[in-house]
């Protein structure tokens, strides 16, 4: 039995062995399930989410206490947000929210050795997970990270894709001459009413 299967079986036993029918039944009142985390490249979204939850320190702060976190859970099938104590995440790991029998406000760790790309290679604060988007991309249906080779590929990912808007542009040729004589409708020093 491989390690991933064993972890999955232990999670199932913990989930159903305690009588929980849905994974979020044991969430503390300050942890909220969200459809997705703010976009990793949009710090304004992260700051707004932090403000909405009344976290003491914004995402750009160097303080790790009571900081905004948005993380996949230990089941890799949902994302939660909360204000909590940050931890230093070692290289080769992603921060996650662990379901426990007690209220926990610190993230746990997920070993991302099986990622095909995007597994962090440097130490970072758990509140800065946005800098490592692969740690946020989960396949909710199959309970795995999109970057794991064993995870079925879907078109639905945790991190929303950026969209581009069609913009019409106008090109002005510089070879066209622009009239230099003033129009009487536009005030110039020569045609202004002296009573102004």
N, CA, C and O of each residue as an XYZ file, in Angstrom:
784
protein
N       0.860     -1.171      0.000
C       0.000      0.000      0.000
C       0.906      1.233      0.000
O       1.804      1.354      0.833
N       0.656      2.153     -0.953
C       1.514      3.329     -1.027
C       1.101      4.349      0.038
O       0.033      4.246      0.640
N       1.971      5.326      0.250
C       1.786      6.318      1.306
C       0.507      7.139      1.103
O      -0.203      7.422      2.068
N       0.213      7.518     -0.133
C      -0.966      8.354     -0.421
C      -2.259      7.603     -0.067
O      -3.179      8.188      0.504
N      -2.328      6.318     -0.403
C      -3.500      5.515     -0.089
C      -3.670      5.392      1.420
O      -4.786      5.483      1.930
N      -2.573      5.185      2.131
C      -2.620      5.070      3.576
C      -3.128      6.366      4.210
O      -3.965      6.332      5.112
N      -2.625      7.500      3.741
C      -3.078      8.795      4.267
C      -4.568      8.971      4.007
O      -5.301      9.440      4.878
N      -5.013      8.600      2.824
C      -6.425      8.716      2.472
C      -7.287      7.847      3.391
O      -8.326      8.299      3.871
N      -6.874      6.633      3.634
C      -7.642      5.744      4.508
C      -7.704      6.269      5.937
O      -8.748      6.186      6.585
N      -6.601      6.805      6.427
C      -6.586      7.381      7.779
C      -7.541      8.560      7.849
O      -8.267      8.715      8.831
N      -7.546      9.403      6.802
C      -8.461     10.544      6.774
C      -9.918     10.082      6.782
O     -10.751     10.673      7.469
N     -10.226      9.038      6.029
C     -11.593      8.514      6.018
C     -12.004      7.993      7.387
O     -13.123      8.236      7.840
N     -11.097      7.274      8.047
C     -11.398      6.754      9.378
C     -11.632      7.903     10.348
O     -12.572      7.868     11.142
N     -10.779      8.920     10.285
C     -10.952     10.067     11.170
C     -12.258     10.790     10.873
O     -12.965     11.212     11.788
N     -12.568     10.927      9.616
C     -13.778     11.648      9.216
C     -15.038     10.918      9.649
O     -15.896     11.497     10.315
N     -15.152      9.669      9.282
C     -16.371      8.924      9.564
C     -16.359      8.237     10.928
O     -17.415      7.921     11.475
N     -15.178      8.010     11.469
C     -15.064      7.379     12.777
C     -15.564      8.271     13.896
O     -15.938      7.775     14.959
N     -15.578      9.603     13.673
C     -16.035     10.538     14.700
C     -17.486     10.940     14.475
O     -17.999     11.822     15.162
N     -18.150     10.297     13.517
C     -19.558     10.585     13.298
C     -19.819     11.795     12.420
O     -20.972     12.198     12.265
N     -18.802     12.374     11.851
C     -19.003     13.539     10.987
C     -19.458     13.064      9.617
O     -18.904     12.110      9.072
N     -20.452     13.718      9.067
C     -20.938     13.354      7.748
C     -20.417     14.288      6.680
O     -20.378     13.930      5.503
N     -20.021     15.469      7.074
C     -19.406     16.417      6.155
C     -18.139     16.927      6.819
O     -18.074     17.066      8.040
N     -17.135     17.201      6.002
C     -15.848     17.583      6.575
C     -15.916     18.862      7.389
O     -15.127     19.023      8.321
N     -16.818     19.775      7.080
C     -16.824     21.058      7.767
C     -17.605     21.064      9.080
O     -17.733     22.118      9.703
N     -18.119     19.940      9.509
C     -18.877     19.908     10.754
C     -18.019     20.221     11.970
O     -18.541     20.678     12.987
N     -16.726     19.988     11.888
C     -15.864     20.222     13.038
C     -15.059     21.507     12.913
O     -14.088     21.690     13.647
N     -15.431     22.390     12.016
C     -14.708     23.654     11.891
C     -15.016     24.559     13.079
O     -16.171     24.674     13.489
N     -13.995     25.199     13.630
C     -14.262     26.197     14.671
C     -15.072     27.349     14.082
O     -15.102     27.526     12.865
N     -15.718     28.120     14.925
C     -16.610     29.170     14.444
C     -15.883     30.287     13.713
O     -16.529     31.074     13.022
N     -14.581     30.384     13.837
C     -13.816     31.445     13.166
C     -13.162     30.979     11.862
O     -12.412     31.737     11.247
N     -13.430     29.762     11.439
C     -12.892     29.228     10.181
C     -14.064     29.074      9.214
O     -15.085     28.474      9.550
N     -13.904     29.622      8.012
C     -15.006     29.668      7.060
C     -14.636     28.982      5.748
O     -13.562     29.222      5.196
N     -15.524     28.134      5.256
C     -15.328     27.513      3.953
C     -15.597     28.571      2.887
O     -16.596     29.287      2.949
N     -14.698     28.661      1.911
C     -14.862     29.607      0.804
C     -14.749     28.858     -0.513
O     -14.086     27.826     -0.610
N     -15.414     29.403     -1.521
C     -15.403     28.784     -2.851
C     -13.994     28.769     -3.434
O     -13.594     27.799     -4.077
N     -13.250     29.835     -3.210
C     -11.864     29.894     -3.659
C     -11.140     30.966     -2.871
O     -11.756     31.852     -2.278
N      -9.839     30.871     -2.876
C      -9.015     31.896     -2.243
C      -8.922     33.095     -3.181
O      -9.195     32.970     -4.374
N      -8.540     34.250     -2.652
C      -8.298     35.381     -3.540
C      -7.237     35.002     -4.580
O      -6.423     34.108     -4.349
N      -7.256     35.683     -5.714
C      -6.292     35.374     -6.770
C      -4.879     35.657     -6.255
O      -4.650     36.708     -5.656
N      -3.932     34.750     -6.473
C      -2.582     34.913     -5.940
C      -1.882     36.206     -6.380
O      -1.067     36.750     -5.635
N      -2.191     36.693     -7.572
C      -1.523     37.894     -8.079
C      -2.235     39.189     -7.707
O      -1.816     40.263     -8.137
N      -3.296     39.108     -6.923
C      -4.061     40.302     -6.592
C      -4.033     40.544     -5.079
O      -4.897     40.065     -4.344
N      -3.035     41.287     -4.637
C      -2.870     41.537     -3.203
C      -4.055     42.309     -2.629
O      -4.361     42.175     -1.444
N      -4.724     43.113     -3.453
C      -5.897     43.865     -2.990
C      -6.997     42.897     -2.538
O      -7.647     43.129     -1.518
N      -7.205     41.808     -3.297
C      -8.208     40.811     -2.904
C      -7.848     40.186     -1.551
O      -8.723     39.971     -0.713
N      -6.561     39.896     -1.341
C      -6.117     39.312     -0.072
C      -6.317     40.303      1.071
O      -6.759     39.922      2.155
N      -5.994     41.568      0.833
C      -6.178     42.586      1.870
C      -7.657     42.790      2.187
O      -8.025     42.939      3.352
N      -8.500     42.799      1.167
C      -9.941     42.942      1.398
C     -10.497     41.776      2.206
O     -11.322     41.972      3.098
N     -10.051     40.576      1.898
C     -10.510     39.401      2.652
C     -10.040     39.485      4.104
O     -10.786     39.141      5.020
N      -8.820     39.936      4.311
C      -8.283     40.108      5.661
C      -9.097     41.144      6.436
O      -9.420     40.944      7.607
N      -9.419     42.238      5.778
C     -10.213     43.295      6.395
C     -11.622     42.793      6.735
O     -12.156     43.090      7.804
N     -12.209     42.034      5.816
C     -13.564     41.498      6.027
C     -13.623     40.603      7.262
O     -14.625     40.595      7.977
N     -12.544     39.845      7.514
C     -12.511     38.950      8.681
C     -11.985     39.641      9.938
O     -11.924     39.030     11.005
N     -11.607     40.910      9.813
C     -11.045     41.668     10.936
C      -9.756     41.066     11.480
O      -9.528     41.047     12.689
N      -8.911     40.572     10.570
C      -7.616     40.057     10.997
C      -6.762     41.226     11.487
O      -6.820     42.321     10.927
N      -5.991     40.995     12.505
C      -5.186     42.049     13.115
C      -4.098     42.560     12.168
O      -3.840     43.762     12.113
N      -3.461     41.657     11.426
C      -2.358     42.054     10.549
C      -2.706     41.756      9.092
O      -3.172     40.660      8.780
N      -2.482     42.728      8.192
C      -2.771     42.504      6.771
C      -1.769     41.529      6.158
O      -0.718     41.274      6.745
N      -2.084     40.984      4.989
C      -1.203     39.996      4.348
C       0.213     40.512      4.060
O       1.151     39.717      3.990
N       0.378     41.807      3.894
C       1.707     42.350      3.589
C       2.528     42.630      4.839
O       3.693     43.015      4.738
N       1.945     42.444      6.002
C       2.636     42.706      7.262
C       3.728     41.664      7.511
O       3.637     40.529      7.044
N       4.748     42.064      8.244
C       5.793     41.109      8.619
C       5.395     40.309      9.853
O       6.045     39.317     10.181
N       4.327     40.730     10.546
C       3.864     40.010     11.726
C       3.082     38.767     11.310
O       2.297     38.797     10.362
N       3.309     37.688     12.030
C       2.643     36.429     11.683
C       1.449     36.131     12.588
O       0.678     35.218     12.292
N       1.279     36.859     13.658
C       0.167     36.629     14.568
C      -1.132     37.183     14.022
O      -1.146     38.273     13.449
N      -2.220     36.457     14.188
C      -3.557     36.848     13.763
C      -3.551     37.402     12.337
O      -4.077     38.486     12.085
N      -2.972     36.679     11.438
C      -2.878     37.086     10.028
C      -3.883     36.296      9.190
O      -4.266     35.182      9.544
N      -4.298     36.889      8.082
C      -5.246     36.241      7.187
C      -4.602     35.039      6.512
O      -3.478     35.115      6.018
N      -5.334     33.925      6.499
C      -4.917     32.701      5.807
C      -6.075     32.215      4.941
O      -7.233     32.257      5.357
N      -5.759     31.761      3.758
C      -6.713     31.052      2.917
C      -5.974     29.819      2.418
O      -4.981     29.929      1.699
N      -6.459     28.653      2.801
C      -5.714     27.415      2.561
C      -6.643     26.263      2.199
O      -7.801     26.236      2.618
N      -6.133     25.311      1.419
C      -6.861     24.048      1.272
C      -6.857     23.328      2.621
O      -5.975     23.552      3.450
N      -7.842     22.468      2.830
C      -7.867     21.686      4.066
C      -7.043     20.416      3.890
O      -6.568     20.113      2.796
N      -6.885     19.699      4.962
C      -6.121     18.447      4.927
C      -6.780     17.398      4.047
O      -6.142     16.404      3.702
N      -8.046     17.592      3.673
C      -8.735     16.651      2.792
C      -8.578     17.018      1.312
O      -8.979     16.249      0.438
N      -7.999     18.187      1.029
C      -7.758     18.671     -0.350
C      -9.032     18.750     -1.187
O      -8.976     18.663     -2.413
N     -10.175     18.914     -0.533
C     -11.430     19.005     -1.288
C     -12.198     20.297     -1.008
O     -13.302     20.483     -1.519
N     -11.625     21.181     -0.207
C     -12.255     22.451      0.102
C     -11.186     23.442      0.547
O     -10.055     23.073      0.865
N     -11.583     24.709      0.557
C     -10.687     25.787      0.948
C     -11.333     26.553      2.087
O     -12.543     26.782      2.082
N     -10.530     26.947      3.060
C     -11.042     27.713      4.191
C     -10.220     28.979      4.377
O      -9.069     29.071      3.948
N     -10.848     29.951      5.030
C     -10.136     31.172      5.387
C     -10.324     31.424      6.872
O     -11.356     31.079      7.448
N      -9.314     32.032      7.486
C      -9.369     32.336      8.909
C      -8.246     33.307      9.258
O      -7.297     33.479      8.493
N      -8.366     33.931     10.409
C      -7.284     34.728     10.970
C      -6.577     33.821     11.971
O      -7.212     33.260     12.865
N      -5.293     33.682     11.823
C      -4.597     32.790     12.738
C      -3.109     33.028     12.767
O      -2.568     33.816     11.992
N      -2.469     32.343     13.663
C      -1.028     32.413     13.836
C      -0.336     31.797     12.625
O      -0.653     30.675     12.230
N       0.598     32.522     12.042
C       1.354     31.993     10.913
C       2.449     31.046     11.374
O       2.888     31.090     12.524
N       2.875     30.204     10.474
C       4.004     29.312     10.737
C       4.998     29.462      9.594
O       4.642     29.920      8.509
N       6.240     29.077      9.840
C       7.201     29.029      8.755
C       7.073     27.676      8.072
O       7.129     26.628      8.715
N       6.902     27.719      6.763
C       6.722     26.505      5.967
C       8.084     26.144      5.364
O       8.669     26.954      4.645
N       8.595     24.940      5.647
C       9.897     24.565      5.102
C       9.812     24.247      3.609
O       8.727     23.962      3.104
N      10.936     24.292      2.902
C      10.932     23.922      1.483
C      10.322     22.533      1.295
O      10.487     21.653      2.140
N       9.613     22.347      0.173
C       9.003     21.054     -0.115
C       7.660     20.836      0.536
O       7.159     19.712      0.565
N       7.064     21.898      1.063
C       5.773     21.788      1.753
C       4.846     22.936      1.377
O       5.288     24.001      0.948
N       3.553     22.695      1.548
C       2.515     23.701      1.396
C       1.763     23.785      2.719
O       1.603     22.771      3.398
N       1.295     24.979      3.100
C       0.477     25.059      4.309
C      -0.943     24.577      4.028
O      -1.474     24.798      2.939
N      -1.548     23.929      4.998
C      -2.925     23.454      4.888
C      -3.637     23.730      6.207
O      -3.000     23.998      7.225
N      -4.968     23.661      6.174
C      -5.725     23.720      7.417
C      -6.021     22.288      7.831
O      -6.618     21.529      7.068
N      -5.605     21.913      9.042
C      -5.851     20.574      9.577
C      -7.144     20.529     10.356
O      -7.384     21.365     11.228
N      -7.983     19.549     10.042
C      -9.142     19.295     10.895
C      -8.656     18.568     12.129
O      -7.945     17.568     12.039
N      -9.044     19.077     13.274
C      -8.681     18.424     14.532
C      -9.900     18.440     15.440
O     -10.904     19.086     15.141
N      -9.801     17.727     16.544
C     -10.907     17.707     17.505
C     -10.907     18.955     18.382
O     -11.881     19.217     19.087
N      -9.836     19.714     18.342
C      -9.780     20.944     19.127
C      -9.664     22.124     18.168
O      -9.245     21.964     17.022
N     -10.033     23.291     18.639
C      -9.907     24.496     17.821
C      -8.428     24.760     17.551
O      -7.632     24.871     18.483
N      -8.072     24.859     16.300
C      -6.687     25.061     15.918
C      -6.612     26.287     15.027
O      -7.342     26.392     14.041
N      -5.733     27.209     15.371
C      -5.615     28.403     14.551
C      -4.247     28.506     13.870
O      -3.859     29.574     13.397
N      -3.527     27.394     13.826
C      -2.250     27.369     13.115
C      -2.344     26.385     11.957
O      -2.925     25.309     12.099
N      -1.776     26.749     10.818
C      -1.776     25.818      9.679
C      -0.904     24.593      9.943
O      -0.006     24.607     10.785
N      -1.198     23.546      9.202
C      -0.360     22.361      9.199
C       0.467     22.348      7.917
O       0.520     23.345      7.198
N       1.107     21.228      7.636
C       1.975     21.122      6.467
C       1.563     19.956      5.581
O       1.109     18.919      6.063
N       1.729     20.144      4.286
C       1.494     19.097      3.306
C       2.765     18.953      2.485
O       3.245     19.928      1.908
N       3.312     17.747      2.428
C       4.522     17.485      1.658
C       4.158     17.457      0.175
O       3.349     16.636     -0.256
N       4.757     18.355     -0.598
C       4.400     18.457     -2.016
C       5.443     17.797     -2.919
O       5.632     18.221     -4.059
N       6.117     16.770     -2.421
C       7.135     16.071     -3.206
C       6.573     15.489     -4.504
O       7.320     15.297     -5.463
N       5.295     15.212     -4.546
C       4.688     14.597     -5.737
C       4.235     15.628     -6.773
O       3.706     15.250     -7.818
N       4.432     16.932     -6.503
C       4.047     17.953     -7.482
C       4.948     17.851     -8.710
O       6.149     17.615     -8.583
N       4.374     18.028     -9.886
C       5.178     18.052    -11.107
C       5.879     19.399    -11.266
O       6.922     19.481    -11.914
N       5.312     20.457    -10.677
C       5.958     21.772    -10.649
C       5.278     22.631     -9.593
O       4.157     22.345     -9.171
N       5.963     23.680     -9.174
C       5.373     24.640     -8.256
C       5.518     24.342     -6.782
O       5.034     25.122     -5.962
N       6.160     23.250     -6.405
C       6.386     22.962     -4.993
C       7.431     23.955     -4.483
O       8.505     24.064     -5.075
N       7.144     24.683     -3.397
C       8.087     25.688     -2.906
C       9.476     25.113     -2.620
O       9.610     24.027     -2.056
N      10.482     25.848     -3.013
C      11.873     25.435     -2.795
C      12.560     26.298     -1.758
O      13.763     26.169     -1.527
N      11.795     27.179     -1.133
C      12.344     28.067     -0.109
C      11.390     28.136      1.074
O      10.204     27.835      0.941
N      11.899     28.526      2.206
C      11.081     28.700      3.409
C      10.244     29.969      3.260
O      10.723     30.976      2.739
N       8.995     29.917      3.719
C       8.128     31.089      3.642
C       7.100     31.047      4.762
O       6.900     30.012      5.398
N       6.460     32.168      4.994
C       5.410     32.257      6.003
C       4.099     31.715      5.421
O       3.790     31.966      4.257
N       3.352     30.994      6.201
C       2.094     30.406      5.732
C       1.121     31.465      5.225
O       0.311     31.178      4.344
N       1.182     32.670      5.754
C       0.283     33.730      5.302
C       0.647     34.215      3.898
O      -0.146     34.906      3.258
N       1.838     33.859      3.415
C       2.300     34.253      2.082
C       2.105     33.149      1.042
O       2.799     33.136      0.025
N       1.187     32.239      1.278
C       0.948     31.117      0.366
C       0.597     31.602     -1.034
O       0.803     30.870     -2.003
N       0.075     32.811     -1.163
C      -0.284     33.357     -2.479
C       0.913     33.405     -3.423
O       0.741     33.428     -4.642
N       2.110     33.422     -2.875
C       3.325     33.459     -3.697
C       3.620     32.098     -4.324
O       4.502     31.984     -5.175
N       2.885     31.067     -3.908
C       3.072     29.708     -4.410
C       1.713     29.150     -4.842
O       1.125     28.339     -4.128
N       1.207     29.580     -6.011
C      -0.147     29.208     -6.453
C      -0.401     27.708     -6.530
O      -1.544     27.278     -6.377
N       0.627     26.901     -6.763
C       0.422     25.447     -6.822
C      -0.076     24.899     -5.483
O      -0.717     23.849     -5.437
N       0.220     25.610     -4.402
C      -0.255     25.193     -3.079
C      -1.732     25.501     -2.894
O      -2.329     25.068     -1.908
N      -2.339     26.244     -3.824
C      -3.755     26.587     -3.730
C      -4.615     25.846     -4.741
O      -5.834     25.784     -4.583
N      -4.003     25.285     -5.774
C      -4.752     24.609     -6.844
C      -5.109     23.182     -6.440
O      -4.256     22.295     -6.416
N      -6.385     22.982     -6.124
C      -6.832     21.638     -5.751
C      -7.937     21.176     -6.685
O      -8.675     21.981     -7.252
N      -8.033     19.872     -6.830
C      -9.135     19.235     -7.544
C     -10.111     18.803     -6.459
O      -9.917     17.777     -5.809
N     -11.149     19.585     -6.273
C     -12.099     19.343     -5.177
C     -12.822     18.004     -5.309
O     -13.087     17.329     -4.314
N     -13.130     17.637     -6.521
C     -13.874     16.398     -6.747
C     -13.063     15.169     -6.326
O     -13.611     14.221     -5.763
N     -11.762     15.192     -6.599
C     -10.920     14.023     -6.320
C     -10.065     14.176     -5.057
O      -9.373     13.238     -4.662
N     -10.111     15.353     -4.424
C      -9.381     15.555     -3.176
C      -7.876     15.464     -3.351
O      -7.199     14.755     -2.606
N      -7.354     16.180     -4.332
C      -5.905     16.153     -4.561
C      -5.454     17.491     -5.133
O      -6.275     18.308     -5.549
N      -4.160     17.702     -5.150
C      -3.594     18.916     -5.736
C      -3.420     18.722     -7.235
O      -2.979     17.665     -7.686
N      -3.771     19.747     -8.002
C      -3.686     19.692     -9.467
C      -2.276     19.346     -9.952
O      -2.126     18.696    -10.987
N      -1.255     19.764     -9.228
C       0.129     19.542     -9.662
C       0.657     18.144     -9.328
O       1.796     17.822     -9.668
N      -0.144     17.320     -8.676
C       0.287     15.952     -8.405
C       0.036     15.113     -9.646
O      -1.048     15.174    -10.227
N       1.016     14.336    -10.055
C       0.870     13.537    -11.278
C      -0.265     12.525    -11.158
O      -0.846     12.140    -12.173
N      -0.592     12.089     -9.959
C      -1.670     11.117     -9.766
C      -3.050     11.772     -9.729
O      -4.059     11.068     -9.685
N      -3.114     13.096     -9.746
C      -4.388     13.805     -9.652
C      -5.005     13.954    -11.044
O      -4.350     14.461    -11.954
N      -6.260     13.518    -11.224
C      -6.910     13.709    -12.523
C      -6.986     15.189    -12.870
O      -7.302     16.023    -12.021
N      -6.697     15.500    -14.111
C      -6.722     16.893    -14.559
C      -8.151     17.304    -14.866
O      -8.887     16.590    -15.547
N      -8.527     18.457    -14.357
C      -9.850     19.001    -14.620
C      -9.686     20.436    -15.095
O      -8.610     21.023    -14.987
N     -10.753     20.981    -15.611
C     -10.709     22.378    -16.020
C     -11.050     23.295    -14.860
O     -10.904     24.512    -14.974
N     -11.502     22.737    -13.746
C     -11.848     23.537    -12.585
C     -10.700     23.465    -11.599
O     -10.318     22.380    -11.162
N     -10.150     24.616    -11.248
C      -9.061     24.663    -10.278
C      -9.411     25.643     -9.177
O     -10.347     26.434     -9.295
N      -8.647     25.573     -8.116
C      -8.876     26.439     -6.966
C      -8.627     27.900     -7.314
O      -9.429     28.761     -6.953
N      -7.558     28.188     -7.989
C      -7.203     29.563     -8.290
C      -7.890     29.991     -9.574
O      -7.707     29.348    -10.607
N      -8.684     31.069     -9.537
C      -9.353     31.506    -10.759
C      -8.337     31.977    -11.792
O      -7.330     32.601    -11.457
N      -8.618     31.670    -13.039
C      -7.740     32.092    -14.124
C      -7.977     33.566    -14.417
O      -9.110     34.043    -14.361
N      -6.897     34.286    -14.731
C      -7.046     35.688    -15.085
C      -7.697     35.784    -16.451
O      -7.446     34.960    -17.331
N      -8.522     36.781    -16.617
C      -9.177     36.980    -17.900
C      -8.640     38.250    -18.532
O      -8.170     39.155    -17.842
N      -8.715     38.305    -19.837
C      -8.306     39.509    -20.535
C      -9.526     40.108    -21.186
O     -10.391     39.389    -21.687
N      -9.596     41.394    -21.181
C     -10.707     42.095    -21.805
C     -10.286     42.549    -23.190
O      -9.139     42.946    -23.398
N     -11.209     42.492    -24.131
C     -10.926     43.012    -25.453
C     -10.923     44.522    -25.376
O     -11.881     45.133    -24.904
N      -9.848     45.115    -25.839
C      -9.719     46.556    -25.802
C      -9.553     47.046    -27.223
O      -8.678     46.578    -27.952
N     -10.387     47.984    -27.615
C     -10.249     48.583    -28.939
C      -9.236     49.704    -28.852
O      -9.281     50.521    -27.933
N      -8.330     49.743    -29.799
C      -7.330     50.796    -29.820
C      -7.502     51.629    -31.061
O      -7.980     51.145    -32.087
N      -7.115     52.870    -30.968
C      -7.180     53.790    -32.092
C      -5.769     54.222    -32.405
O      -5.018     54.619    -31.515
N      -5.408     54.143    -33.675
C      -4.081     54.553    -34.096
C      -4.199     55.872    -34.840
O      -5.014     56.016    -35.751
N      -3.391     56.815    -34.448
C      -3.374     58.111    -35.114
C      -2.069     58.205    -35.887
O      -0.985     58.022    -35.333
N      -2.190     58.484    -37.138
C      -1.007     58.617    -37.973
C      -0.338     59.943    -37.671
O      -1.005     60.974    -37.591
N       0.963     59.924    -37.505
C       1.673     61.165    -37.219
C       1.959     61.956    -38.487
O       2.440     63.086    -38.413
N       1.673     61.383    -39.639
C       1.909     62.105    -40.884
C       0.755     63.041    -41.218
O       0.876     63.881    -42.110
N      -0.376     62.901    -40.501
C      -1.492     63.801    -40.743
C      -1.184     65.145    -40.111
O      -0.580     65.224    -39.041
N      -1.609     66.194    -40.787
C      -1.358     67.523    -40.239
C      -2.532     67.936    -39.372
O      -3.684     67.623    -39.672
N      -2.238     68.619    -38.332
C      -3.255     69.119    -37.417
C      -3.349     70.619    -37.649
O      -2.333     71.313    -37.611
N      -4.573     71.139    -37.892
C      -4.688     72.573    -38.168
C      -4.192     73.394    -36.981
O      -4.451     73.062    -35.825
N      -3.492     74.447    -37.286
C      -2.944     75.287    -36.226
C      -3.781     76.519    -35.969
O      -3.626     77.173    -34.937
N      -4.673     76.846    -36.903
C      -5.496     78.023    -36.645
C      -6.564     77.672    -35.614
O      -7.082     76.556    -35.613
N      -6.890     78.603    -34.752
C      -7.814     78.360    -33.647
C      -9.239     78.415    -34.114
O      -9.605     79.220    -34.970
N     -10.026     77.558    -33.547
C     -11.455     77.579    -33.808
C     -12.072     78.625    -32.904
O     -11.651     78.755    -31.755
N     -13.055     79.375    -33.376
C     -13.656     80.401    -32.531
C     -14.395     79.811    -31.325
O     -14.656     80.523    -30.355
N     -14.735     78.519    -31.377
C     -15.449     77.904    -30.258
C     -14.532     77.558    -29.093
O     -15.003     77.366    -27.972
N     -13.260     77.478    -29.338
C     -12.310     77.091    -28.297
C     -11.591     78.345    -27.825
O     -10.953     79.018    -28.634
N     -11.674     78.679    -26.543
C     -11.013     79.890    -26.071
C      -9.501     79.776    -26.208
O      -8.890     78.800    -25.772
N      -8.922     80.783    -26.815
C      -7.466     80.915    -26.914
C      -7.115     82.303    -26.456
O      -8.008     83.137    -26.309
N      -5.852     82.588    -26.224
C      -5.501     83.939    -25.801
C      -5.987     85.005    -26.786
O      -6.221     86.145    -26.384
N      -6.146     84.653    -28.089
C      -6.534     85.642    -29.085
C      -8.028     85.861    -29.155
O      -8.455     86.954    -29.528
N      -8.864     84.857    -28.808
C     -10.306     85.033    -29.008
C     -11.101     85.003    -27.703
O     -12.325     84.885    -27.745
N     -10.448     85.105    -26.558
C     -11.167     85.102    -25.266
C     -11.886     86.438    -25.094
O     -11.425     87.486    -25.547
N     -13.010     86.359    -24.435
C     -13.760     87.568    -24.107
C     -13.016     88.283    -22.985
O     -12.688     87.668    -21.971
N     -12.762     89.508    -23.148
C     -11.982     90.282    -22.171
C     -12.712     90.424    -20.838
O     -12.089     90.775    -19.836
N     -14.016     90.159    -20.804
C     -14.772     90.298    -19.562
C     -14.636     89.106    -18.651
O     -15.149     89.124    -17.532
N     -13.982     88.107    -19.085
C     -13.858     86.883    -18.271
C     -13.059     87.114    -17.040
O     -12.862     86.191    -16.250
